[in-house]
Amino acid sequence: MEYYSSQISQLVEQLASLPGIGAKTAQRLAFHILSLPEEEALKFADAIVDAKKNIHCCTICQNLTDQETCSICASPKRDQSTICVVAQPRDVLSFERSREYNGVYHVLHGVLSPMNHIGPDDIRIQELIKRVADGGITEVIMATNPDTEGEATAMYIARLLKPFDVKITRLAYGIPVGSNLEYADDATLLRAPAEWKCNRFDGPGFRIYSGYPPPRRRISYIFFEASTCFCGRSLPKSERKGVSHGIQIENHPAWRAW
């Protein structure tokens, strides 16, 4: 039995397709929209249509904008030699709220995810390589999320940028400001001591891991040359091959393809 007309059911269905919106919330939003005056409802609909028609990617950083070049890339006050690589446009807002970062950005619009059939050609990696190849870039900050897919994406990009004379850095891991050690998870506490040294992984003097606490177990390892290493638990020196360093990652079957 249908409790609503087909138009209301379609509106609820479309609202429920939005991320974070369940069936109950979609029903409340649908009835709220229907209760709006016609002028406000049309204004709401026009805002969605106009944004979809006019918003596109910046020709330089791939962030969302209604101009050819976004306001950040066009600002003369920005440090154009430093690029912060993020996964989504909303990540740019997080950095901008801090009012500390003065460089520019590059938005990938996703991360590598073999399980979801997302490869290098499906995100904006080639645009980043072209920006760096054009010159004028001295540092690239990898600001992808510290999860399996984010780490794999950062490692992949770091290897692609290795031939260029740029410094590649990674966001530090550890205890959030204002948090309590009592509620910190094991993975966060495990990675925090490594950040006492440094969070760079582009120089020959980079120390992968400080040695405390020792790894409890071995999961799987992926090998990269020293110039593209990330903070992480490393293989014992006796088990390393040549000048490469073994970096421990999660035992996820999706990464076997890489």
C-alpha positions as CSV (number, residue, x, y, z in Angstrom):
1,M,0.0,0.0,0.0
2,E,1.3,3.4,-0.9
3,Y,0.9,6.0,1.7
4,Y,2.0,9.0,-0.4
5,S,1.4,10.1,-4.0
6,S,3.9,9.2,-6.6
7,Q,5.3,12.7,-6.6
8,I,5.9,12.7,-2.9
9,S,7.5,9.3,-3.0
10,Q,9.8,10.4,-5.8
11,L,10.8,13.5,-3.8
12,V,11.5,11.3,-0.7
13,E,13.5,8.8,-2.8
14,Q,15.7,11.6,-4.3
15,L,16.4,13.1,-0.9
16,A,17.2,9.7,0.6
17,S,19.8,9.2,-2.1
18,L,21.9,12.1,-0.6
19,P,24.8,11.1,1.6
20,G,24.0,10.9,5.3
21,I,20.2,11.2,4.7
22,G,18.1,8.2,5.8
23,A,14.5,7.4,5.0
24,K,13.1,9.3,8.1
25,T,15.1,12.4,7.5
26,A,14.2,12.3,3.8
27,Q,10.5,12.3,4.7
28,R,10.9,15.2,7.1
29,L,12.8,17.2,4.5
30,A,10.2,16.4,1.8
31,F,7.3,17.6,3.9
32,H,9.3,20.7,4.9
33,I,9.9,21.5,1.3
34,L,6.2,21.0,0.5
35,S,5.2,23.4,3.3
36,L,7.4,26.2,2.0
37,P,5.8,29.1,0.1
38,E,6.0,28.7,-3.6
39,E,8.5,31.5,-4.0
40,E,10.9,30.0,-1.5
41,A,10.6,26.5,-3.0
42,L,11.4,27.9,-6.4
43,K,14.3,29.8,-5.1
44,F,15.6,26.6,-3.5
45,A,15.2,24.7,-6.7
46,D,16.9,27.5,-8.8
47,A,19.9,27.5,-6.4
48,I,20.4,23.8,-7.1
49,V,20.1,24.2,-10.9
50,D,22.3,27.2,-11.0
51,A,25.0,25.6,-9.0
52,K,25.0,22.5,-11.2
53,K,25.2,24.6,-14.4
54,N,27.8,27.1,-13.3
55,I,30.1,25.3,-10.9
56,H,33.0,23.5,-12.5
57,C,36.6,22.6,-11.8
58,C,39.4,25.3,-11.6
59,T,41.7,24.9,-14.6
60,I,44.7,24.9,-12.3
61,C,44.0,23.2,-9.0
62,Q,40.7,21.3,-9.9
63,N,38.8,22.8,-7.0
64,L,35.2,23.8,-7.5
65,T,34.6,27.4,-8.7
66,D,32.3,29.4,-10.9
67,Q,35.2,31.2,-12.6
68,E,37.9,29.9,-14.9
69,T,40.5,30.1,-12.0
70,C,39.5,29.9,-8.4
71,S,40.1,32.7,-5.9
72,I,42.9,30.8,-4.2
73,C,45.0,30.2,-7.4
74,A,44.3,33.8,-8.6
75,S,45.4,35.4,-5.3
76,P,48.8,37.1,-5.5
77,K,49.2,36.7,-1.7
78,R,49.4,32.9,-2.0
79,D,52.6,30.9,-2.1
80,Q,52.4,29.3,-5.6
81,S,55.5,27.2,-5.0
82,T,53.7,24.9,-2.4
83,I,50.9,22.6,-3.3
84,C,48.7,20.8,-0.8
85,V,47.2,17.7,-2.3
86,V,43.7,16.8,-1.0
87,A,41.2,14.1,-2.0
88,Q,38.0,16.2,-2.1
89,P,37.0,19.9,-2.4
90,R,35.6,19.9,1.2
91,D,39.1,19.2,2.4
92,V,40.2,22.6,1.2
93,L,37.6,24.2,3.5
94,S,39.1,22.4,6.4
95,F,42.6,23.8,5.7
96,E,41.2,27.3,5.0
97,R,39.4,27.4,8.4
98,S,42.7,27.1,10.1
99,R,44.0,30.3,8.4
100,E,47.6,29.0,8.7
101,Y,48.3,27.5,5.3
102,N,49.3,30.0,2.7
103,G,50.0,27.8,-0.3
104,V,47.8,26.5,-3.1
105,Y,45.9,23.2,-3.4
106,H,45.4,20.4,-5.8
107,V,42.1,18.4,-5.5
108,L,42.2,14.8,-6.7
109,H,38.4,14.2,-6.6
110,G,38.9,10.8,-5.1
111,V,41.6,8.3,-4.0
112,L,42.9,5.1,-5.5
113,S,40.6,2.2,-4.7
114,P,41.0,-1.0,-6.7
115,M,38.1,-2.6,-4.8
116,N,35.9,0.1,-6.2
117,H,37.6,0.1,-9.6
118,I,39.1,3.5,-9.2
119,G,42.5,3.7,-10.8
120,P,45.0,6.5,-11.5
121,D,43.1,7.6,-14.6
122,D,39.9,8.1,-12.7
123,I,41.3,10.9,-10.5
124,R,43.2,14.1,-11.2
125,I,46.7,12.8,-10.9
126,Q,47.9,13.7,-14.3
127,E,47.0,17.3,-13.8
128,L,49.2,17.4,-10.7
129,I,52.1,15.9,-12.5
130,K,51.8,18.5,-15.3
131,R,51.7,21.3,-12.7
132,V,54.9,20.1,-11.1
133,A,56.6,19.4,-14.5
134,D,55.9,23.0,-15.6
135,G,58.3,24.1,-12.8
136,G,58.1,26.7,-10.0
137,I,57.0,24.0,-7.4
138,T,59.3,23.4,-4.5
139,E,57.1,21.4,-2.1
140,V,54.2,19.0,-2.4
141,I,52.2,18.2,0.8
142,M,50.3,15.0,0.7
143,A,47.1,15.6,2.7
144,T,45.1,12.5,1.9
145,N,43.3,10.7,4.7
146,P,45.5,8.4,6.8
147,D,43.6,5.3,5.9
148,T,44.5,2.5,3.5
149,E,43.3,4.1,0.4
150,G,44.7,7.5,1.3
151,E,48.1,6.1,2.1
152,A,48.2,4.1,-1.1
153,T,47.3,7.2,-3.1
154,A,49.9,9.3,-1.4
155,M,52.6,6.7,-2.0
156,Y,51.7,6.3,-5.6
157,I,51.9,10.0,-6.3
158,A,55.1,10.3,-4.3
159,R,56.7,7.8,-6.7
160,L,55.5,9.6,-9.7
161,L,57.0,12.9,-8.4
162,K,60.3,11.3,-7.6
163,P,62.0,12.4,-10.9
164,F,61.2,16.1,-10.2
165,D,63.3,18.2,-7.9
166,V,60.6,18.9,-5.3
167,K,60.3,18.2,-1.6
168,I,57.5,15.8,-0.8
169,T,56.0,15.8,2.7
170,R,53.2,14.2,4.6
171,L,50.8,15.4,7.2
172,A,51.9,14.3,10.7
173,Y,50.1,11.6,12.6
174,G,49.6,11.4,16.3
175,I,47.4,12.6,19.2
176,P,44.9,15.4,18.3
177,V,45.2,18.7,20.2
178,G,42.9,18.8,23.2
179,S,42.3,15.0,23.3
180,N,42.9,12.6,26.1
181,L,45.5,9.8,25.9
182,E,43.1,7.5,27.8
183,Y,40.8,7.4,24.8
184,A,43.4,7.2,22.0
185,D,43.3,4.1,20.0
186,D,46.3,1.7,19.6
187,A,47.0,2.7,16.0
188,T,47.3,6.4,16.8
189,L,49.6,5.8,19.8
190,L,51.7,3.5,17.7
191,R,52.3,6.1,15.0
192,A,52.8,9.0,17.4
193,P,56.4,8.2,18.4
194,A,57.5,8.2,14.8
195,E,56.4,11.8,14.5
196,W,58.9,12.8,17.2
197,K,61.6,12.6,14.6
198,C,60.1,14.3,11.5
199,N,57.4,13.8,9.0
200,R,59.4,14.1,5.9
201,F,60.1,11.2,3.6
202,D,61.9,12.7,0.7
203,G,65.5,12.8,2.0
204,P,68.2,10.2,2.5
205,G,68.4,11.1,6.2
206,F,64.8,10.3,6.9
207,R,64.2,7.9,9.7
208,I,61.3,5.7,9.0
209,Y,60.6,4.7,12.6
210,S,62.1,5.7,15.9
211,G,62.1,2.1,17.2
212,Y,59.6,2.5,20.0
213,P,57.3,0.8,20.5
214,P,58.4,-2.3,18.6
215,P,56.0,-3.7,16.0
216,R,53.8,-6.4,17.6
217,R,53.1,-8.3,14.4
218,R,54.0,-8.3,10.8
219,I,51.1,-7.9,8.3
220,S,52.5,-7.1,4.9
221,Y,55.1,-4.9,3.4
222,I,55.5,-2.7,0.3
223,F,58.9,-1.6,-0.9
224,F,59.7,1.9,-2.0
225,E,63.0,3.7,-2.5
226,A,64.2,5.9,0.3
227,S,63.2,9.1,-1.5
228,T,59.5,8.1,-1.4
229,C,59.2,6.5,2.0
230,F,56.4,7.3,4.4
231,C,56.3,7.1,8.2
232,G,55.5,3.6,9.3
233,R,56.8,0.4,10.8
234,S,59.8,-0.9,8.9
235,L,61.3,-4.2,8.2
236,P,64.4,-5.2,10.2
237,K,67.6,-4.1,8.5
238,S,68.6,-7.8,8.0
239,E,65.5,-8.3,5.8
240,R,65.7,-5.1,3.7
241,K,66.7,-5.5,0.1
242,G,69.3,-3.1,-1.2
243,V,68.6,0.6,-0.4
244,S,64.8,0.1,-0.2
245,H,62.8,0.3,3.0
246,G,59.9,-1.9,3.8
247,I,56.9,0.0,4.9
248,Q,54.1,-1.8,6.6
249,I,50.6,-1.4,5.4
250,E,47.3,-3.0,6.2
251,N,46.8,-6.5,5.0
252,H,44.2,-5.6,2.4
253,P,43.9,-7.9,-0.6
254,A,43.1,-5.0,-2.9
255,W,46.7,-3.8,-2.7
256,R,48.2,-7.0,-4.1
257,A,47.5,-5.6,-7.6
258,W,49.9,-2.7,-6.9
